[in-house]
């Protein structure tokens, strides 16, 4: 059983329309994790623990887009419908939104890269970060790697992640890498009620 403490925080990566089925870069099964992530959000919120949500917030000519020589179709252009979460995805007013990948010339998968996340966490005396969202093999992986490098304990919400899987085993390999770095794999039922 995992007992939440005042030094815990929740980080949910990139629940945005463009990453969900039907979006510009839709992840198969991405919608399946939304109710699970909402459960985690509620659990942290009712305990007054910090909740952070990241959003890709790209300029129209971001370097990651195929049109600019990058890997991905145009997605999550700042302020576009695709950059927003689905209206049904419940986010408490106290949640902090972390915008990332806003610089045209720099890719940024990690929630920590060129953002204020680390400063927020340290100001709240956070020591352990619970991480889920999209996508396992990119933004979740990069965020967990940076969290561990910065000295945070990490718990990986294995029931609250989905992978892009450009190669069939990318998600599994990303999970193994995060666990190898010390992230503790957990599921919803392992949290104290």
C-alpha positions as CSV (number, residue, x, y, z in Angstrom):
1,X,0.0,0.0,0.0
2,X,1.3,3.5,-0.9
3,X,0.5,6.1,1.7
4,X,0.4,9.7,0.4
5,X,2.3,12.3,2.4
6,X,2.6,16.1,2.3
7,X,5.8,15.8,0.2
8,X,4.0,14.2,-2.7
9,X,2.8,15.7,-5.9
10,X,1.1,14.5,-9.1
11,X,2.3,15.2,-12.6
12,X,0.1,14.3,-15.6
13,X,1.7,14.7,-19.0
14,X,0.0,16.1,-22.1
15,X,-3.7,15.1,-21.9
16,X,-4.5,17.1,-25.0
17,X,-7.0,16.5,-27.8
18,X,-4.2,16.1,-30.4
19,X,-2.8,13.2,-28.5
20,X,-6.1,11.4,-28.1
21,X,-7.7,9.2,-30.8
22,X,-8.9,11.4,-33.7
23,X,-6.3,14.0,-32.9
24,X,-3.4,15.1,-35.1
25,X,-1.1,12.7,-33.3
26,X,-3.6,10.4,-31.6
27,X,-2.3,7.6,-29.4
28,X,-4.2,4.4,-29.7
29,X,-6.1,3.7,-26.4
30,X,-5.2,7.1,-25.0
31,X,-8.8,7.8,-24.0
32,X,-8.8,4.7,-21.8
33,X,-6.5,6.2,-19.2
34,X,-8.6,9.4,-18.7
35,X,-10.9,8.0,-16.0
36,X,-7.9,6.5,-14.2
37,X,-6.0,9.8,-14.3
38,X,-9.1,11.6,-13.0
39,X,-9.2,9.2,-10.1
40,X,-5.5,10.1,-9.3
41,X,-6.2,13.8,-9.7
42,X,-9.2,13.6,-7.3
43,X,-7.2,11.6,-4.7
44,X,-4.4,14.2,-4.7
45,X,-6.8,17.2,-4.8
46,X,-8.9,16.0,-1.8
47,X,-5.7,15.7,0.2
48,X,-4.6,19.2,-0.9
49,X,-1.5,17.8,-2.6
50,X,-0.1,19.6,-5.6
51,X,-1.4,18.6,-9.1
52,X,0.6,19.6,-12.2
53,X,-0.5,19.1,-15.8
54,X,1.8,19.6,-18.7
55,X,0.8,20.9,-22.2
56,X,2.7,20.9,-25.4
57,X,2.2,24.6,-26.5
58,X,3.9,24.8,-29.9
59,X,4.3,27.8,-32.2
60,X,3.0,27.1,-35.8
61,X,6.5,26.5,-37.1
62,X,7.9,24.3,-34.3
63,X,11.0,22.4,-35.1
64,X,9.3,19.0,-34.2
65,X,6.9,19.3,-37.1
66,X,7.6,17.4,-40.4
67,X,7.1,20.7,-42.3
68,X,10.2,22.0,-40.4
69,X,12.2,18.8,-40.7
70,X,11.0,17.2,-37.5
71,X,9.4,13.9,-36.7
72,X,5.8,14.7,-36.0
73,X,2.7,16.1,-37.8
74,X,1.6,19.6,-36.8
75,X,0.1,19.2,-33.3
76,X,-0.7,21.1,-30.1
77,X,-0.3,24.5,-31.7
78,X,-0.7,27.0,-28.8
79,X,-4.3,27.8,-28.1
80,X,-5.7,25.6,-30.8
81,X,-8.5,23.1,-30.0
82,X,-5.9,20.3,-30.4
83,X,-3.8,21.8,-27.7
84,X,-6.6,21.7,-25.1
85,X,-7.7,18.8,-22.9
86,X,-11.1,17.3,-23.7
87,X,-13.9,19.3,-22.0
88,X,-14.9,16.3,-20.0
89,X,-11.5,15.9,-18.4
90,X,-11.9,17.2,-14.9
91,X,-9.1,19.5,-13.7
92,X,-9.3,21.2,-10.3
93,X,-8.9,25.0,-10.3
94,X,-5.9,24.6,-8.1
95,X,-4.0,22.5,-10.6
96,X,-0.9,24.2,-12.1
97,X,-0.5,24.0,-15.9
98,X,3.1,23.7,-17.2
99,X,3.5,24.8,-20.8
100,X,6.4,23.2,-22.6
101,X,8.0,23.1,-26.0
102,X,7.1,26.7,-26.6
103,X,10.4,27.7,-28.2
104,X,10.3,27.3,-32.0
105,X,13.8,25.9,-32.3
106,X,13.9,23.5,-29.3
107,X,12.1,20.2,-28.8
108,X,11.1,19.6,-25.2
109,X,9.6,16.3,-24.1
110,X,10.4,16.7,-20.4
111,X,8.1,18.7,-18.1
112,X,11.2,20.1,-16.6
113,X,12.9,21.4,-19.8
114,X,12.8,25.2,-19.9
115,X,9.8,25.3,-17.5
116,X,9.1,26.4,-13.9
117,X,8.2,22.9,-12.7
118,X,11.3,22.3,-10.6
119,X,10.9,25.7,-8.9
120,X,7.2,24.9,-8.1
121,X,8.1,21.5,-6.7
122,X,10.9,22.8,-4.5
123,X,8.7,25.7,-3.2
124,X,6.1,23.1,-2.2
125,X,8.8,20.9,-0.6
126,X,7.9,18.0,-2.9
127,X,10.1,15.0,-2.6
128,X,8.1,12.3,-4.5
129,X,6.5,12.8,-7.9
130,X,3.7,10.5,-9.2
131,X,3.8,10.6,-13.0
132,X,1.3,9.5,-15.6
133,X,-0.1,10.6,-18.9
134,X,0.9,10.7,-22.6
135,X,3.1,9.4,-23.9
136,X,5.0,6.7,-22.1
137,X,7.9,6.6,-24.5
138,X,8.4,10.4,-24.9
139,X,7.1,13.0,-22.4
140,X,6.5,10.6,-19.5
141,X,10.0,9.0,-20.0
142,X,11.8,12.3,-20.3
143,X,10.0,13.8,-17.3
144,X,10.8,10.8,-15.1
145,X,14.4,10.8,-16.2
146,X,14.7,14.5,-15.3
147,X,12.9,14.0,-12.0
148,X,15.3,11.3,-11.0
149,X,18.3,13.3,-12.1
150,X,17.1,16.3,-10.0
151,X,16.8,14.0,-7.0
152,X,13.1,13.4,-6.8
153,X,11.6,10.0,-5.9
154,X,9.3,8.9,-8.7
155,X,6.2,6.6,-8.9
156,X,5.1,5.6,-12.4
157,X,1.4,5.3,-12.8
158,X,1.5,2.2,-15.0
159,X,-2.3,2.1,-15.3
160,X,-2.3,5.8,-16.4
161,X,0.1,5.8,-19.3
162,X,0.0,5.0,-23.0
163,X,2.8,4.9,-25.6
164,X,3.1,6.1,-29.1
165,X,5.0,2.9,-30.0
166,X,6.6,4.1,-33.3
167,X,8.4,0.7,-32.8
168,X,6.2,-2.0,-31.2
169,X,8.1,-2.3,-27.9
170,X,8.9,1.4,-27.3
171,X,6.4,1.7,-24.4
172,X,7.6,-1.4,-22.7
173,X,11.3,-0.4,-23.1
174,X,10.5,3.1,-21.7
175,X,8.8,1.6,-18.6
176,X,11.8,-0.7,-18.1
177,X,14.1,2.3,-18.4
178,X,12.2,4.3,-15.9
179,X,12.0,1.5,-13.4
180,X,15.7,0.9,-13.9
181,X,16.3,4.5,-12.9
182,X,14.4,3.9,-9.6
183,X,10.8,4.8,-10.5
184,X,8.4,2.7,-8.5
185,X,5.6,1.2,-10.7
186,X,2.2,1.6,-9.1
187,X,-1.5,1.1,-9.9
188,X,-4.5,2.9,-8.6
189,X,-5.5,0.1,-6.2
190,X,-2.1,0.4,-4.5
191,X,-2.9,3.9,-3.2
192,X,-4.3,4.2,0.3
193,X,-8.0,5.0,0.3
